[in-house]
Amino acid sequence: MKIDFEFIHPVHGKFRDALNLPDNHGYTDAELDAMKQQRFTNWVAVVEAPPSDDTIEIEGETYSKLEGVPPTGAILKEVDGIWYYKV
């Protein structure tokens, strides 16, 4: 079951998304509304405070720029001579 929805933000405009759930999901209307609101809230947070230049995305994973010694067990990647660790 696909539940399409949209919100209008006064500054950032229209947000459209969908919940893809099994037909027999069992969620109440209030729970579905909360899921929709959380998606919208997350979108607004990303639009208003994008990641800093110290983070990058590599193959769908977020990495932070390495400053000093990496955390124990960190997964490291080098990009253009700069080392990053998986967040």
C-alpha positions as CSV (number, residue, x, y, z in Angstrom):
1,M,0.0,0.0,0.0
2,K,1.4,3.4,-1.0
3,I,0.1,6.4,0.9
4,D,1.1,9.6,-0.9
5,F,1.1,12.9,1.1
6,E,2.4,16.4,0.9
7,F,3.0,19.4,3.2
8,I,3.5,23.1,2.3
9,H,6.2,24.9,4.1
10,P,5.9,28.7,4.2
11,V,9.5,29.3,3.1
12,H,10.7,26.1,1.4
13,G,7.6,25.2,-0.5
14,K,6.0,21.9,-1.2
15,F,7.2,18.6,0.3
16,R,5.9,15.4,-1.3
17,D,6.6,11.9,-0.1
18,A,4.9,8.5,0.3
19,L,4.7,5.8,2.9
20,N,5.1,2.3,1.4
21,L,3.5,-0.2,3.8
22,P,2.1,-3.7,3.6
23,D,-1.6,-3.8,3.0
24,N,-2.3,-5.2,6.5
25,H,0.1,-2.7,8.2
26,G,-2.2,-2.2,11.3
27,Y,-1.1,1.4,12.0
28,T,-3.7,3.9,13.3
29,D,-4.5,7.1,11.5
30,A,-2.7,8.9,14.3
31,E,0.4,6.8,13.9
32,L,0.4,7.3,10.1
33,D,0.1,11.1,10.6
34,A,3.0,11.0,13.0
35,M,5.1,9.1,10.4
36,K,4.2,11.7,7.8
37,Q,5.0,14.6,10.2
38,Q,8.4,13.0,11.1
39,R,9.4,12.8,7.4
40,F,8.4,16.4,6.9
41,T,10.3,17.5,10.0
42,N,13.4,15.6,8.9
43,W,13.2,17.3,5.4
44,V,12.9,20.8,6.9
45,A,15.9,20.0,9.2
46,V,18.1,19.0,6.2
47,V,17.0,22.0,4.1
48,E,17.6,24.5,6.9
49,A,20.8,23.0,8.2
50,P,22.6,21.0,5.5
51,P,25.7,19.0,6.6
52,S,28.9,21.0,7.1
53,D,31.8,20.7,4.7
54,D,33.3,18.4,7.2
55,T,30.9,15.6,6.1
56,I,30.5,13.8,2.8
57,E,28.3,11.0,1.5
58,I,30.1,8.0,0.0
59,E,28.0,5.2,-1.4
60,G,25.0,6.2,0.7
61,E,27.0,6.4,3.9
62,T,27.9,9.5,5.8
63,Y,31.6,10.2,6.6
64,S,33.2,12.9,8.7
65,K,36.5,14.5,8.0
66,L,39.2,13.0,10.2
67,E,40.9,15.3,12.6
68,G,43.6,13.6,14.6
69,V,43.3,10.0,15.6
70,P,40.4,8.0,14.2
71,P,37.9,6.4,16.7
72,T,38.6,2.8,17.5
73,G,37.3,0.5,14.7
74,A,36.5,3.4,12.4
75,I,36.0,2.7,8.7
76,L,38.3,5.1,6.8
77,K,38.1,6.4,3.2
78,E,40.4,8.7,1.4
79,V,38.9,11.3,-1.0
80,D,41.1,13.7,-2.8
81,G,43.9,13.3,-0.3
82,I,41.6,13.9,2.7
83,W,40.7,11.1,5.1
84,Y,37.2,10.6,6.4
85,Y,35.7,8.1,8.8
86,K,32.2,6.5,8.8
87,V,29.8,8.2,11.1
